[in-house]
Amino acid sequence: MNKKTLLFDTDVLCLGISKGNTSGIFCVSLNILKELIKDNHLQVYLSSPPLRKKKYLKEFLKKELGQDVIFYPPLTPRECKIGDIYEKIKFFKERKQYLKKFLSVIYLGILKKLNSFRKSYDLDKVFDLYLSSFFSPKSFKVKKKFLFLYDATPYLYPTYFDSSILRAFNDIVSSFNKDDYYFSISENTKADFLRYFPVLTDKQIKVTPLAASESFYHETDKQRLMAVCEKYNIPTDKKYVFSLCTLEPRKNLIRAVKTFVQFIEKNKITDLIFVLGGGHWNTFLTKLEGEIKYIPDGLIKKVGYVDDADLATLYSGAEWFVYTSQYEGFGLPPLEAMQCGCPVITSNNSSLPEVVGNAGIMIDWDSDEQHIKAYEEYYFNKDLRDANAAKGMERAKQFSWQKTANLIIKEMMK
């Protein structure tokens, strides 16, 4: 069988590893790569990252994929050795100020040598396919280019993003053309890009929904649930509502928490708290205090970063999950929650109805009244919680990384 050669862009993976942020788009890239590398129709190559990152990426991927990967240009033994020297010089440059000038000369000399190595590579190789999971396509020689489209949020709400993200988004948009092909993570995202960027056509964009990892499951072991609560200092004598997201304004977390406090006070509830994962607590607390004068002690529990191995347990143990975002390109956290058997409350906008369907309570993101009502519906109606938990687990079966990869491969093979 003649395999098609696919060059897979590694920029997102490198960025995630270097910044310690292995969530979001990083997880999407890794899970898609895991599936593509299994396919017998493809010979997968990975675009070479900067030398200082290549060694770590290679080791990380070997552990994750269970096999060696092929970089293009390749990582040679000579390059490995010089790369180690490069790292040591970089270390001393940053820490030994008095050596900076001397080391800079050596540093630049090594970079010059590495560039001469790169010129000796066979860079005339033509790949059948090129896939980038985020950044705009590079200038490799390829027959067909494919790029992932996540959402048009930076275009719709530019004030929510810093300049680096806006630059990256603008680079992607400026690369749009009639010859390349695109994978959209939802029907809503596809519609947005067709609406706002008329250079694109319907035939160029294929919808490939995302999926939750198999590590998200319904945990029923009470001892495990208790142990994870204790690990994150969540009171075991109370029930909890869970939310997991960044503190971007569009995530609407201030309203979700503010209305939870109002719901608690209105119904004089004493056995329920709100557990918040992720984000910068001090910044959030300042904003929250500006919205509401009094927060009962212990009512809002910030657990910060949650280990991947504990997420399924936290989802499973929650009474319900809250994710009432202003806009989403897909909405992976609600899908993860549903796969764990946790009832969800989400917004009724953008792509979220495509994910949740009829398996949760969906409300207007900007309605305080609907937030409070949704909390009351779940708190006072166990049958509804159980029914939506079951619906959620069933609906989550419609999504898998294998299905996503099959759609991608089918489109690329045309």
Buried (B, 14 or more C-beta within 10 A) or exposed (E): EEEBBBBBBBBBBBBBBBEEEEBBBBBBBBBBBBBBBEBEEBBBBBBBBEBBBBBBBBEBBEEBBEEEBEBBBEBBEEBEEBBEEBEEBBEBBEEEEEEEEEBEEBBEEBEEEBEEBEEEEEEEBEBBBBBBBBBBBEEBEBEBBBBBBBBBBBBBBEEBBEEEEBEBBBEBBEBBEEEBBBBBBBEBBBBBBBEEBEEBEEEBBBBBBBBBBEEBBBBEEEEBBBEBBEBBEBBEEBBBBBBBBEBBEBBBBBBBBBBBBBBBEEBEBEEBBBBBBBBEBEEBBEBBEEEBEEBEEEBBBBBEEBEEEBBBBBBBBBBBBBBBBBBBBBBBBBBBBBBBBBBBBBBBBBBBBBBBBEBBBBBEBEBEEBBBBBBBBBBEEEEBBEEBBEBBBEBBEEBBBEBBBBBBBEBBEE
